[in-house]
Amino acid sequence: MSAHPKTLRGLAAVVDQRRREKDSLVGELAARRTQLERHRATLARLEQLCASATVSGERPATHVAALSLNCGDYKQAVLHLADSQRGEVERHDADLQLAQLALTRAVQRHEAVSQVLDGKLQALQREQRQGEQKRQDELATQSWWRGRA
């Protein structure tokens, strides 16, 4: 059972395509991780801003009420942004998990096709070695017959 050169070229092309797909997914996964870390850092900064938003210092009584109201509005806006950012973090985390799963599947497909190609190449090399051995045996037999004649 000979491995046809067209079959080997086709398999090699599929292996290359799977490798490129895997490499692309590795890059995409890295980009998603970076984006998720940015969102987490933004969320941490928003939480720090919310925690530090207080009315402090010696102020005249007339300004304290307005300042407290302003501080409350600010804190409310920051909390709203933080909640929004938490949603983004959760969404990006889910996207990251899906990208990791896609990468795992791509690696498995690449490995499976690579193993098939390796098997075909080994079979072809074995076949070529056997053919060469057969030719050598035939030459040795011819030489032996000539020596006897």
C-alpha positions as CSV (number, residue, x, y, z in Angstrom):
1,M,0.0,0.0,0.0
2,S,1.9,3.0,-1.3
3,A,1.5,6.5,0.0
4,H,0.8,8.6,-3.1
5,P,2.9,11.8,-3.4
6,K,-0.4,13.8,-4.0
7,T,-1.8,12.3,-0.8
8,L,1.3,13.3,1.1
9,R,1.3,16.8,-0.3
10,G,-2.4,17.2,0.6
11,L,-1.8,15.9,4.1
12,A,1.2,18.2,4.5
13,A,-1.0,21.1,3.3
14,V,-3.7,20.2,5.9
15,V,-1.0,19.9,8.6
16,D,0.3,23.4,7.7
17,Q,-3.3,24.8,7.7
18,R,-3.9,23.3,11.1
19,R,-0.6,24.8,12.4
20,R,-1.5,28.2,11.1
21,E,-5.0,27.9,12.7
22,K,-3.4,27.0,16.0
23,D,-0.9,29.8,15.8
24,S,-3.7,32.3,15.1
25,L,-5.7,31.1,18.1
26,V,-2.6,31.4,20.3
27,G,-2.3,35.0,19.3
28,E,-6.0,35.6,19.8
29,L,-5.9,34.0,23.2
30,A,-3.0,36.2,24.2
31,A,-4.9,39.3,23.0
32,R,-7.9,38.3,25.0
33,R,-5.9,37.7,28.1
34,T,-4.3,41.1,27.8
35,Q,-7.7,42.7,27.3
36,L,-9.1,40.9,30.3
37,E,-6.2,42.1,32.5
38,R,-6.8,45.7,31.3
39,H,-10.5,45.4,32.3
40,R,-9.5,43.9,35.7
41,A,-7.1,46.7,36.3
42,T,-9.7,49.3,35.4
43,L,-12.2,47.7,37.7
44,A,-9.6,47.8,40.6
45,R,-9.0,51.5,39.9
46,L,-12.7,52.2,39.9
47,E,-13.1,50.4,43.2
48,Q,-10.2,52.4,44.7
49,L,-11.8,55.7,43.5
50,C,-15.1,54.7,45.1
51,A,-13.5,53.8,48.4
52,S,-11.5,57.1,48.4
53,A,-14.5,59.3,47.6
54,T,-15.3,60.9,51.0
55,V,-15.9,64.4,52.3
56,S,-12.9,65.4,54.4
57,G,-11.3,68.4,55.9
58,E,-12.6,71.5,57.6
59,R,-15.2,73.1,55.5
60,P,-17.9,75.7,56.2
61,A,-21.3,74.2,57.0
62,T,-22.9,75.6,53.9
63,H,-20.4,73.9,51.7
64,V,-20.6,70.5,53.4
65,A,-24.1,69.8,52.3
66,A,-23.3,70.6,48.7
67,L,-20.0,68.7,48.9
68,S,-21.7,65.7,50.4
69,L,-24.3,65.7,47.6
70,N,-21.6,66.0,45.0
71,C,-19.5,63.3,46.6
72,G,-22.6,61.0,46.7
73,D,-23.3,61.6,43.1
74,Y,-19.7,60.9,42.2
75,K,-19.7,57.7,44.2
76,Q,-22.9,56.6,42.6
77,A,-21.4,57.2,39.1
78,V,-18.2,55.4,40.0
79,L,-20.2,52.5,41.4
80,H,-22.3,52.3,38.2
81,L,-19.1,52.3,36.1
82,A,-17.6,49.6,38.3
83,D,-20.7,47.4,37.9
84,S,-20.5,47.9,34.1
85,Q,-16.8,47.0,34.2
86,R,-17.6,43.9,36.3
87,G,-20.0,42.8,33.5
88,E,-17.2,43.4,30.9
89,V,-14.8,41.4,33.0
90,E,-17.2,38.5,33.2
91,R,-17.9,38.6,29.5
92,H,-14.2,38.7,28.6
93,D,-13.5,35.9,31.1
94,A,-16.1,33.8,29.3
95,D,-14.7,34.7,25.9
96,L,-11.2,33.7,27.2
97,Q,-12.5,30.3,28.3
98,L,-14.1,29.8,24.9
99,A,-10.8,30.8,23.1
100,Q,-8.9,28.4,25.3
101,L,-11.3,25.6,24.4
102,A,-11.0,26.5,20.7
103,L,-7.2,26.5,21.0
104,T,-7.2,23.1,22.7
105,R,-9.4,21.6,19.9
106,A,-7.2,23.2,17.3
107,V,-4.1,21.6,18.9
108,Q,-5.8,18.3,19.0
109,R,-6.8,18.5,15.3
110,H,-3.2,19.6,14.4
111,E,-1.7,16.7,16.3
112,A,-4.1,14.1,14.8
113,V,-3.4,15.2,11.2
114,S,0.4,15.4,12.0
115,Q,0.3,11.8,13.3
116,V,-1.5,10.6,10.2
117,L,1.1,12.4,8.0
118,D,4.0,11.0,10.1
119,G,2.5,7.5,9.7
120,K,2.2,7.9,5.9
121,L,5.8,9.2,5.7
122,Q,7.1,6.3,7.7
123,A,5.2,3.8,5.6
124,L,6.7,5.5,2.4
125,Q,10.2,5.4,3.8
126,R,9.8,1.7,4.8
127,E,8.5,0.9,1.4
128,Q,11.4,2.7,-0.2
129,R,13.9,0.9,2.0
130,Q,12.3,-2.4,1.1
131,G,12.4,-1.6,-2.6
132,E,16.1,-0.7,-2.3
133,Q,16.8,-3.9,-0.4
134,K,15.0,-5.9,-3.1
135,R,17.1,-4.2,-5.8
136,Q,20.3,-4.9,-3.9
137,D,19.2,-8.5,-3.4
138,E,18.5,-8.9,-7.2
139,L,21.9,-7.4,-8.0
140,A,23.6,-9.7,-5.6
141,T,21.7,-12.7,-7.1
142,Q,22.6,-11.7,-10.6
143,S,26.3,-11.3,-9.6
144,W,26.2,-14.7,-7.9
145,W,24.7,-16.3,-11.1
146,R,27.3,-14.6,-13.3
147,G,30.1,-15.8,-11.0
148,R,28.9,-19.4,-11.3
149,A,28.6,-19.3,-15.1
